Amino acid sequence: MKIAVCSDHAGFALKEEIKALLEKEGHEVLDFGPYNEEPCDLSDYVYPASLAVAEGKADRGIFVDGVGYGSALIANKIYGVYAAVCQDPFCAKLARSHSDTNVLCLGGKIIGSALALEIVEAWMTTDYLKDIEKYTNRVDKVKKIAEKHLKKLDEL
Ligand SMILES: O=P(O)(O)OC[C@H]1O[C@@H](O)[C@H](O)[C@@H]1O
């Protein structure tokens, strides 16, 4: 898969570890930066990385900041992006199987890299349960809210 990754200064070190794991597993990584640990603003990286997912230039995204919510907050403003913050592999599995998320957000200050890599592994390898109606109904409702309240990329 093509995976967009990004971070801020607080997530930089973990972003680099995740990138190495994804590349080792044969994924193509599109790194939207930053490329060092200089203080920076998350939105400068999460916004273009989210657009890449929304436009289909990346299949999915993995964004890392200090606590994770900052990335999700920005990413979920973009039509077509469904981002979840996960702090354990169980949550990561459900974020895929129940909710079909296409962006995973992690907090580099919250979880150690060993757990973070397990979360990435769980999220990357779990499929959406697209044949179970209760989950498709839930996901469809979220999509309808996005259609009503977010501008599609071609309307911008
Ligand atoms: O105080 P700084 O280092 O700028 O922010 C650290 C983290 O605090 C939260 O807002 C974000 O998760 C951000 O990555």
The ligand as an SDF file (V2000), in Angstrom:
LIG
                    3D

 14 14  0  0  0  0  0  0  0  0999 V2000
    4.2870   21.9770   23.4670 O   0  0  0  0  0  0  0  0  0  0  0  0
    4.5980   21.4130   22.1080 P   0  0  0  0  0  0  0  0  0  0  0  0
    5.8780   20.6510   22.0810 O   0  0  0  0  0  0  0  0  0  0  0  0
    4.5670   22.4730   21.0290 O   0  0  0  0  0  0  0  0  0  0  0  0
    3.4160   20.3970   21.7550 O   0  0  0  0  0  0  0  0  0  0  0  0
    3.5190   19.0290   22.0580 C   0  0  0  0  0  0  0  0  0  0  0  0
    2.2410   18.2750   21.7150 C   0  0  0  0  0  0  0  0  0  0  0  0
    1.1470   18.7400   22.4950 O   0  0  0  0  0  0  0  0  0  0  0  0
   -0.0500   18.6350   21.7440 C   0  0  0  0  0  0  0  0  0  0  0  0
   -0.5700   19.8880   21.4480 O   0  0  0  0  0  0  0  0  0  0  0  0
    0.3170   17.9540   20.4550 C   0  0  0  0  0  0  0  0  0  0  0  0
    0.1840   16.5810   20.6310 O   0  0  0  0  0  0  0  0  0  0  0  0
    1.7630   18.3220   20.2860 C   0  0  0  0  0  0  0  0  0  0  0  0
    2.4350   17.3880   19.4920 O   0  0  0  0  0  0  0  0  0  0  0  0
  1  2  2  0
  2  3  1  0
  2  4  1  0
  2  5  1  0
  5  6  1  0
  6  7  1  0
  7  8  1  0
  7 13  1  0
  8  9  1  0
  9 10  1  0
  9 11  1  0
 11 12  1  0
 11 13  1  0
 13 14  1  0
M  END
$$$$
